[in-house]
């Protein structure tokens, strides 16, 4: 499955946050529920219009997003520098 089949990004829906198609449920909301210990069964019970495929698409979207993330290390001295005023 490709997440693009179930996830939409539309600037007119939730200010462009990725959502499950046909809903206003953001991918970040689903990931947050899973991270807080909700099971897929609990999510599907509470949001009965969602499917297992929708939840899987959220995880795939998060995975692809993290894979494309770039991390830049800062020199040690700048990590502890006081904030600029």
Chimera marker file (.cmm) of the C-alpha trace (Angstrom):
<marker_set name="trace">
<marker id="1" x="0.000" y="0.000" z="0.000" r="1" g="1" b="0" radius="0.5"/>
<marker id="2" x="1.110" y="3.552" z="-0.690" r="1" g="1" b="0" radius="0.5"/>
<marker id="3" x="0.191" y="6.136" z="1.917" r="1" g="1" b="0" radius="0.5"/>
<marker id="4" x="-0.733" y="8.551" z="-0.886" r="1" g="1" b="0" radius="0.5"/>
<marker id="5" x="-3.843" y="6.421" z="-1.545" r="1" g="1" b="0" radius="0.5"/>
<marker id="6" x="-5.246" y="7.268" z="1.915" r="1" g="1" b="0" radius="0.5"/>
<marker id="7" x="-3.558" y="10.493" z="3.065" r="1" g="1" b="0" radius="0.5"/>
<marker id="8" x="-4.415" y="13.927" z="1.676" r="1" g="1" b="0" radius="0.5"/>
<marker id="9" x="-2.641" y="17.247" z="2.028" r="1" g="1" b="0" radius="0.5"/>
<marker id="10" x="-4.940" y="20.158" z="1.230" r="1" g="1" b="0" radius="0.5"/>
<marker id="11" x="-4.252" y="23.752" z="2.335" r="1" g="1" b="0" radius="0.5"/>
<marker id="12" x="-8.012" y="24.179" z="2.899" r="1" g="1" b="0" radius="0.5"/>
<marker id="13" x="-8.227" y="21.293" z="5.387" r="1" g="1" b="0" radius="0.5"/>
<marker id="14" x="-6.536" y="21.723" z="8.789" r="1" g="1" b="0" radius="0.5"/>
<marker id="15" x="-4.206" y="24.349" z="7.314" r="1" g="1" b="0" radius="0.5"/>
<marker id="16" x="-2.568" y="21.771" z="5.039" r="1" g="1" b="0" radius="0.5"/>
<marker id="17" x="-1.729" y="19.167" z="7.666" r="1" g="1" b="0" radius="0.5"/>
<marker id="18" x="-1.802" y="15.632" z="6.278" r="1" g="1" b="0" radius="0.5"/>
<marker id="19" x="-5.169" y="14.016" z="7.053" r="1" g="1" b="0" radius="0.5"/>
<marker id="20" x="-6.849" y="10.712" z="6.367" r="1" g="1" b="0" radius="0.5"/>
<marker id="21" x="-8.774" y="11.221" z="3.117" r="1" g="1" b="0" radius="0.5"/>
<marker id="22" x="-12.425" y="12.083" z="3.589" r="1" g="1" b="0" radius="0.5"/>
<marker id="23" x="-11.888" y="13.083" z="7.229" r="1" g="1" b="0" radius="0.5"/>
<marker id="24" x="-10.466" y="15.890" z="9.306" r="1" g="1" b="0" radius="0.5"/>
<marker id="25" x="-8.362" y="13.445" z="11.318" r="1" g="1" b="0" radius="0.5"/>
<marker id="26" x="-4.708" y="14.465" z="11.106" r="1" g="1" b="0" radius="0.5"/>
<marker id="27" x="-1.937" y="11.914" z="10.703" r="1" g="1" b="0" radius="0.5"/>
<marker id="28" x="-0.157" y="13.503" z="13.685" r="1" g="1" b="0" radius="0.5"/>
<marker id="29" x="-3.259" y="12.858" z="15.843" r="1" g="1" b="0" radius="0.5"/>
<marker id="30" x="-3.261" y="9.149" z="14.988" r="1" g="1" b="0" radius="0.5"/>
<marker id="31" x="0.488" y="8.863" z="15.588" r="1" g="1" b="0" radius="0.5"/>
<marker id="32" x="0.053" y="10.666" z="18.919" r="1" g="1" b="0" radius="0.5"/>
<marker id="33" x="-2.672" y="8.226" z="20.001" r="1" g="1" b="0" radius="0.5"/>
<marker id="34" x="-0.470" y="5.264" z="19.122" r="1" g="1" b="0" radius="0.5"/>
<marker id="35" x="2.464" y="6.848" z="20.933" r="1" g="1" b="0" radius="0.5"/>
<marker id="36" x="0.333" y="7.316" z="24.034" r="1" g="1" b="0" radius="0.5"/>
<marker id="37" x="-0.429" y="3.619" z="24.101" r="1" g="1" b="0" radius="0.5"/>
<marker id="38" x="-3.757" y="3.395" z="22.299" r="1" g="1" b="0" radius="0.5"/>
<marker id="39" x="-4.116" y="0.148" z="20.389" r="1" g="1" b="0" radius="0.5"/>
<marker id="40" x="-5.321" y="0.043" z="16.816" r="1" g="1" b="0" radius="0.5"/>
<marker id="41" x="-8.466" y="-1.640" z="18.091" r="1" g="1" b="0" radius="0.5"/>
<marker id="42" x="-9.147" y="1.235" z="20.507" r="1" g="1" b="0" radius="0.5"/>
<marker id="43" x="-8.684" y="3.822" z="17.767" r="1" g="1" b="0" radius="0.5"/>
<marker id="44" x="-10.931" y="1.921" z="15.364" r="1" g="1" b="0" radius="0.5"/>
<marker id="45" x="-13.574" y="1.557" z="18.054" r="1" g="1" b="0" radius="0.5"/>
<marker id="46" x="-13.513" y="5.243" z="18.974" r="1" g="1" b="0" radius="0.5"/>
<marker id="47" x="-13.285" y="6.442" z="15.355" r="1" g="1" b="0" radius="0.5"/>
<marker id="48" x="-15.394" y="3.788" z="13.664" r="1" g="1" b="0" radius="0.5"/>
<marker id="49" x="-15.214" y="5.434" z="10.245" r="1" g="1" b="0" radius="0.5"/>
<marker id="50" x="-11.464" y="4.675" z="10.083" r="1" g="1" b="0" radius="0.5"/>
<marker id="51" x="-9.968" y="1.422" z="8.817" r="1" g="1" b="0" radius="0.5"/>
<marker id="52" x="-6.823" y="-0.538" z="9.609" r="1" g="1" b="0" radius="0.5"/>
<marker id="53" x="-5.535" y="0.578" z="6.212" r="1" g="1" b="0" radius="0.5"/>
<marker id="54" x="-5.983" y="4.224" z="7.274" r="1" g="1" b="0" radius="0.5"/>
<marker id="55" x="-3.886" y="3.599" z="10.392" r="1" g="1" b="0" radius="0.5"/>
<marker id="56" x="-1.251" y="1.776" z="8.369" r="1" g="1" b="0" radius="0.5"/>
<marker id="57" x="-1.122" y="4.697" z="5.926" r="1" g="1" b="0" radius="0.5"/>
<marker id="58" x="-0.499" y="7.089" z="8.849" r="1" g="1" b="0" radius="0.5"/>
<marker id="59" x="2.439" y="4.970" z="9.972" r="1" g="1" b="0" radius="0.5"/>
<marker id="60" x="3.819" y="4.774" z="6.437" r="1" g="1" b="0" radius="0.5"/>
<marker id="61" x="3.524" y="8.553" z="6.040" r="1" g="1" b="0" radius="0.5"/>
<marker id="62" x="5.368" y="9.099" z="9.341" r="1" g="1" b="0" radius="0.5"/>
<marker id="63" x="8.045" y="6.614" z="8.304" r="1" g="1" b="0" radius="0.5"/>
<marker id="64" x="8.612" y="8.270" z="4.932" r="1" g="1" b="0" radius="0.5"/>
<marker id="65" x="8.712" y="11.709" z="6.544" r="1" g="1" b="0" radius="0.5"/>
<marker id="66" x="11.301" y="10.622" z="9.091" r="1" g="1" b="0" radius="0.5"/>
<marker id="67" x="13.398" y="8.913" z="6.422" r="1" g="1" b="0" radius="0.5"/>
<marker id="68" x="13.606" y="12.156" z="4.465" r="1" g="1" b="0" radius="0.5"/>
<marker id="69" x="14.463" y="14.233" z="7.538" r="1" g="1" b="0" radius="0.5"/>
<marker id="70" x="17.946" y="15.713" z="7.644" r="1" g="1" b="0" radius="0.5"/>
<marker id="71" x="19.755" y="16.216" z="10.927" r="1" g="1" b="0" radius="0.5"/>
<marker id="72" x="22.578" y="18.714" z="11.187" r="1" g="1" b="0" radius="0.5"/>
<marker id="73" x="24.859" y="18.524" z="14.198" r="1" g="1" b="0" radius="0.5"/>
<marker id="74" x="25.848" y="21.800" z="15.776" r="1" g="1" b="0" radius="0.5"/>
<marker id="75" x="29.316" y="22.444" z="17.171" r="1" g="1" b="0" radius="0.5"/>
<marker id="76" x="29.439" y="21.617" z="20.898" r="1" g="1" b="0" radius="0.5"/>
<marker id="77" x="29.942" y="25.268" z="21.904" r="1" g="1" b="0" radius="0.5"/>
<marker id="78" x="26.721" y="26.409" z="20.202" r="1" g="1" b="0" radius="0.5"/>
<marker id="79" x="24.615" y="23.748" z="21.905" r="1" g="1" b="0" radius="0.5"/>
<marker id="80" x="25.057" y="25.389" z="25.310" r="1" g="1" b="0" radius="0.5"/>
<marker id="81" x="25.208" y="28.991" z="24.164" r="1" g="1" b="0" radius="0.5"/>
<marker id="82" x="22.797" y="31.411" z="25.854" r="1" g="1" b="0" radius="0.5"/>
<marker id="83" x="19.908" y="32.657" z="23.694" r="1" g="1" b="0" radius="0.5"/>
<marker id="84" x="20.442" y="35.830" z="21.683" r="1" g="1" b="0" radius="0.5"/>
<marker id="85" x="18.678" y="38.951" z="22.916" r="1" g="1" b="0" radius="0.5"/>
<link id1="1" id2="2" r="1" g="1" b="0" radius="0.2"/>
<link id1="2" id2="3" r="1" g="1" b="0" radius="0.2"/>
<link id1="3" id2="4" r="1" g="1" b="0" radius="0.2"/>
<link id1="4" id2="5" r="1" g="1" b="0" radius="0.2"/>
<link id1="5" id2="6" r="1" g="1" b="0" radius="0.2"/>
<link id1="6" id2="7" r="1" g="1" b="0" radius="0.2"/>
<link id1="7" id2="8" r="1" g="1" b="0" radius="0.2"/>
<link id1="8" id2="9" r="1" g="1" b="0" radius="0.2"/>
<link id1="9" id2="10" r="1" g="1" b="0" radius="0.2"/>
<link id1="10" id2="11" r="1" g="1" b="0" radius="0.2"/>
<link id1="11" id2="12" r="1" g="1" b="0" radius="0.2"/>
<link id1="12" id2="13" r="1" g="1" b="0" radius="0.2"/>
<link id1="13" id2="14" r="1" g="1" b="0" radius="0.2"/>
<link id1="14" id2="15" r="1" g="1" b="0" radius="0.2"/>
<link id1="15" id2="16" r="1" g="1" b="0" radius="0.2"/>
<link id1="16" id2="17" r="1" g="1" b="0" radius="0.2"/>
<link id1="17" id2="18" r="1" g="1" b="0" radius="0.2"/>
<link id1="18" id2="19" r="1" g="1" b="0" radius="0.2"/>
<link id1="19" id2="20" r="1" g="1" b="0" radius="0.2"/>
<link id1="20" id2="21" r="1" g="1" b="0" radius="0.2"/>
<link id1="21" id2="22" r="1" g="1" b="0" radius="0.2"/>
<link id1="22" id2="23" r="1" g="1" b="0" radius="0.2"/>
<link id1="23" id2="24" r="1" g="1" b="0" radius="0.2"/>
<link id1="24" id2="25" r="1" g="1" b="0" radius="0.2"/>
<link id1="25" id2="26" r="1" g="1" b="0" radius="0.2"/>
<link id1="26" id2="27" r="1" g="1" b="0" radius="0.2"/>
<link id1="27" id2="28" r="1" g="1" b="0" radius="0.2"/>
<link id1="28" id2="29" r="1" g="1" b="0" radius="0.2"/>
<link id1="29" id2="30" r="1" g="1" b="0" radius="0.2"/>
<link id1="30" id2="31" r="1" g="1" b="0" radius="0.2"/>
<link id1="31" id2="32" r="1" g="1" b="0" radius="0.2"/>
<link id1="32" id2="33" r="1" g="1" b="0" radius="0.2"/>
<link id1="33" id2="34" r="1" g="1" b="0" radius="0.2"/>
<link id1="34" id2="35" r="1" g="1" b="0" radius="0.2"/>
<link id1="35" id2="36" r="1" g="1" b="0" radius="0.2"/>
<link id1="36" id2="37" r="1" g="1" b="0" radius="0.2"/>
<link id1="37" id2="38" r="1" g="1" b="0" radius="0.2"/>
<link id1="38" id2="39" r="1" g="1" b="0" radius="0.2"/>
<link id1="39" id2="40" r="1" g="1" b="0" radius="0.2"/>
<link id1="40" id2="41" r="1" g="1" b="0" radius="0.2"/>
<link id1="41" id2="42" r="1" g="1" b="0" radius="0.2"/>
<link id1="42" id2="43" r="1" g="1" b="0" radius="0.2"/>
<link id1="43" id2="44" r="1" g="1" b="0" radius="0.2"/>
<link id1="44" id2="45" r="1" g="1" b="0" radius="0.2"/>
<link id1="45" id2="46" r="1" g="1" b="0" radius="0.2"/>
<link id1="46" id2="47" r="1" g="1" b="0" radius="0.2"/>
<link id1="47" id2="48" r="1" g="1" b="0" radius="0.2"/>
<link id1="48" id2="49" r="1" g="1" b="0" radius="0.2"/>
<link id1="49" id2="50" r="1" g="1" b="0" radius="0.2"/>
<link id1="50" id2="51" r="1" g="1" b="0" radius="0.2"/>
<link id1="51" id2="52" r="1" g="1" b="0" radius="0.2"/>
<link id1="52" id2="53" r="1" g="1" b="0" radius="0.2"/>
<link id1="53" id2="54" r="1" g="1" b="0" radius="0.2"/>
<link id1="54" id2="55" r="1" g="1" b="0" radius="0.2"/>
<link id1="55" id2="56" r="1" g="1" b="0" radius="0.2"/>
<link id1="56" id2="57" r="1" g="1" b="0" radius="0.2"/>
<link id1="57" id2="58" r="1" g="1" b="0" radius="0.2"/>
<link id1="58" id2="59" r="1" g="1" b="0" radius="0.2"/>
<link id1="59" id2="60" r="1" g="1" b="0" radius="0.2"/>
<link id1="60" id2="61" r="1" g="1" b="0" radius="0.2"/>
<link id1="61" id2="62" r="1" g="1" b="0" radius="0.2"/>
<link id1="62" id2="63" r="1" g="1" b="0" radius="0.2"/>
<link id1="63" id2="64" r="1" g="1" b="0" radius="0.2"/>
<link id1="64" id2="65" r="1" g="1" b="0" radius="0.2"/>
<link id1="65" id2="66" r="1" g="1" b="0" radius="0.2"/>
<link id1="66" id2="67" r="1" g="1" b="0" radius="0.2"/>
<link id1="67" id2="68" r="1" g="1" b="0" radius="0.2"/>
<link id1="68" id2="69" r="1" g="1" b="0" radius="0.2"/>
<link id1="69" id2="70" r="1" g="1" b="0" radius="0.2"/>
<link id1="70" id2="71" r="1" g="1" b="0" radius="0.2"/>
<link id1="71" id2="72" r="1" g="1" b="0" radius="0.2"/>
<link id1="72" id2="73" r="1" g="1" b="0" radius="0.2"/>
<link id1="73" id2="74" r="1" g="1" b="0" radius="0.2"/>
<link id1="74" id2="75" r="1" g="1" b="0" radius="0.2"/>
<link id1="75" id2="76" r="1" g="1" b="0" radius="0.2"/>
<link id1="76" id2="77" r="1" g="1" b="0" radius="0.2"/>
<link id1="77" id2="78" r="1" g="1" b="0" radius="0.2"/>
<link id1="78" id2="79" r="1" g="1" b="0" radius="0.2"/>
<link id1="79" id2="80" r="1" g="1" b="0" radius="0.2"/>
<link id1="80" id2="81" r="1" g="1" b="0" radius="0.2"/>
<link id1="81" id2="82" r="1" g="1" b="0" radius="0.2"/>
<link id1="82" id2="83" r="1" g="1" b="0" radius="0.2"/>
<link id1="83" id2="84" r="1" g="1" b="0" radius="0.2"/>
<link id1="84" id2="85" r="1" g="1" b="0" radius="0.2"/>
</marker_set>
